[in-house]
Amino acid sequence: MNTETSLDTVDRRILQVLQGHGRSTFDELASSVGLSASAVLRRVKRLEESGVIAGYVALVAPDRVGLGLTAYINVRLEKHADVGKRSPMDAFTAAVQTWPEVVECAALTGEMDYLLRVLVRDMTHYSRFIMDSLLKHSSVQDCKSSFVLHHLKSTTAVPV
């Protein structure tokens, strides 16, 4: 299990600035938090090494690259596996990693086992994914889909 890293107010401010603008220079960060660039560099390196900063990415607008439909899919798996066979959860976990349409998958408590966030071009692409990949998977017992009509809030920022 991950252990929490102790963060002071300056560390939190650095994280807030970087989450808002990941390409900030160390001089810009220093100006924002009231430290020297070298002190900020040391803090950022420590945050990276401790895993608080997990990486840096470019955030791509899905609709700008032709992925105009977002679906959330609740998935229920079969509960039993034959002796000597891979568990349904292990088989599903492996399959999810190979499906490019699935951009997020979370294991859930409750009635359903997983929640998938799926990005596709359109309903035809969605239908093809459901019929040719998800429902053909031997571990999947049932799924229920909901489609995003409008995004009210979308952020990658963690409230630090």
C-alpha positions as CSV (number, residue, x, y, z in Angstrom):
1,M,0.0,0.0,0.0
2,N,1.2,3.5,-0.8
3,T,2.4,5.6,2.1
4,E,1.5,9.2,2.4
5,T,4.3,11.8,1.9
6,S,4.4,14.7,4.3
7,L,3.8,17.9,2.5
8,D,4.1,21.5,3.8
9,T,2.3,24.5,2.4
10,V,5.1,25.3,-0.1
11,D,5.0,21.7,-1.5
12,R,1.3,22.0,-1.9
13,R,1.6,25.3,-3.7
14,I,4.2,23.9,-6.0
15,L,1.8,21.0,-6.8
16,Q,-1.1,23.4,-7.4
17,V,1.0,25.5,-9.8
18,L,2.3,22.4,-11.7
19,Q,-1.2,20.9,-12.0
20,G,-2.4,24.1,-13.5
21,H,0.6,24.6,-15.8
22,G,2.9,21.6,-16.0
23,R,5.4,23.4,-18.2
24,S,6.2,26.1,-15.7
25,T,9.9,26.8,-15.4
26,F,11.7,26.6,-12.1
27,D,12.0,30.4,-12.2
28,E,8.2,30.7,-12.6
29,L,7.6,28.2,-9.9
30,A,10.0,30.0,-7.6
31,S,8.2,33.3,-8.2
32,S,4.8,31.7,-7.4
33,V,5.9,30.1,-4.1
34,G,8.4,32.7,-2.9
35,L,11.6,30.6,-3.0
36,S,14.7,30.5,-5.1
37,A,14.7,28.4,-8.3
38,S,17.3,26.1,-6.8
39,A,15.2,25.5,-3.7
40,V,12.1,24.8,-5.9
41,L,14.2,22.4,-8.0
42,R,15.2,20.4,-4.9
43,R,11.6,20.3,-3.7
44,V,10.3,19.2,-7.1
45,K,13.0,16.5,-7.4
46,R,12.0,15.2,-3.9
47,L,8.3,15.2,-4.9
48,E,9.2,13.2,-8.0
49,E,11.4,10.7,-6.2
50,S,8.8,10.1,-3.5
51,G,6.1,9.4,-6.1
52,V,3.9,12.4,-5.2
53,I,4.5,13.7,-8.8
54,A,3.9,10.5,-10.8
55,G,4.8,12.0,-14.2
56,Y,4.2,14.7,-16.8
57,V,1.8,14.4,-19.7
58,A,0.1,16.4,-22.5
59,L,-3.7,16.5,-21.9
60,V,-5.4,15.8,-25.3
61,A,-8.9,17.0,-25.9
62,P,-10.7,13.8,-27.1
63,D,-13.2,15.6,-29.4
64,R,-10.3,17.4,-31.2
65,V,-8.9,14.0,-32.2
66,G,-12.2,12.5,-33.3
67,L,-13.3,10.8,-30.1
68,G,-16.6,12.6,-29.6
69,L,-18.5,10.1,-27.5
70,T,-17.7,9.2,-23.9
71,A,-19.4,6.2,-22.2
72,Y,-19.3,5.0,-18.7
73,I,-19.8,1.2,-18.6
74,N,-20.6,-0.8,-15.4
75,V,-19.4,-4.3,-15.8
76,R,-20.3,-7.4,-13.8
77,L,-18.1,-10.5,-14.1
78,E,-19.0,-14.1,-13.7
79,K,-18.1,-15.2,-10.1
80,H,-16.7,-18.7,-10.6
81,A,-13.8,-20.1,-12.6
82,D,-13.1,-23.7,-13.5
83,V,-10.4,-25.3,-11.5
84,G,-7.0,-24.7,-13.1
85,K,-8.3,-21.8,-15.2
86,R,-7.4,-18.1,-14.7
87,S,-9.8,-16.2,-12.4
88,P,-12.4,-14.1,-14.2
89,M,-11.0,-10.9,-12.6
90,D,-7.4,-11.7,-13.7
91,A,-8.6,-12.5,-17.3
92,F,-10.7,-9.3,-17.4
93,T,-7.9,-7.2,-16.0
94,A,-5.5,-8.4,-18.7
95,A,-8.1,-7.8,-21.4
96,V,-8.8,-4.2,-20.3
97,Q,-5.1,-3.4,-20.8
98,T,-5.4,-4.3,-24.5
99,W,-8.5,-2.2,-25.3
100,P,-7.5,1.3,-26.4
101,E,-11.0,2.6,-26.0
102,V,-10.9,2.1,-22.3
103,V,-9.0,5.1,-20.8
104,E,-9.9,4.3,-17.2
105,C,-11.0,1.2,-15.3
106,A,-11.9,1.1,-11.6
107,A,-12.8,-1.9,-9.4
108,L,-16.0,-1.2,-7.5
109,T,-17.9,-2.3,-4.5
110,G,-21.6,-3.0,-4.8
111,E,-23.7,-4.7,-7.5
112,M,-21.2,-4.2,-10.4
113,D,-17.5,-5.1,-10.4
114,Y,-15.9,-2.5,-12.6
115,L,-16.5,0.9,-14.1
116,L,-15.0,1.7,-17.4
117,R,-14.6,5.1,-19.0
118,V,-14.6,4.6,-22.7
119,L,-13.7,7.1,-25.5
120,V,-15.0,6.3,-29.0
121,R,-15.6,8.2,-32.3
122,D,-19.4,7.6,-32.4
123,M,-22.2,5.2,-31.7
124,T,-21.0,2.8,-34.4
125,H,-17.5,2.7,-32.8
126,Y,-19.1,2.1,-29.4
127,S,-21.3,-0.7,-30.7
128,R,-18.3,-2.4,-32.3
129,F,-16.4,-2.1,-29.1
130,I,-19.2,-3.6,-27.0
131,M,-20.1,-6.4,-29.4
132,D,-16.6,-7.4,-30.6
133,S,-14.6,-6.9,-27.4
134,L,-16.4,-6.4,-24.1
135,L,-19.4,-8.7,-24.5
136,K,-17.3,-11.4,-26.2
137,H,-15.0,-11.6,-23.2
138,S,-15.6,-14.9,-21.4
139,S,-15.5,-13.2,-17.9
140,V,-18.2,-10.6,-18.6
141,Q,-21.7,-11.5,-17.4
142,D,-23.4,-8.2,-17.8
143,C,-22.8,-4.5,-18.6
144,K,-24.8,-1.3,-18.4
145,S,-23.8,1.9,-20.2
146,S,-24.4,5.6,-19.7
147,F,-23.4,8.3,-22.2
148,V,-22.0,11.7,-21.4
149,L,-24.3,14.4,-22.7
150,H,-22.3,17.4,-21.4
151,H,-19.2,17.8,-19.1
152,L,-19.9,20.0,-16.2
153,K,-16.5,19.6,-14.7
154,S,-13.4,17.8,-15.9
155,T,-10.1,18.1,-14.2
156,T,-6.9,16.1,-13.6
157,A,-5.9,18.3,-10.6
158,V,-5.8,16.6,-7.2
159,P,-7.1,18.9,-4.4
160,V,-3.8,19.4,-2.4
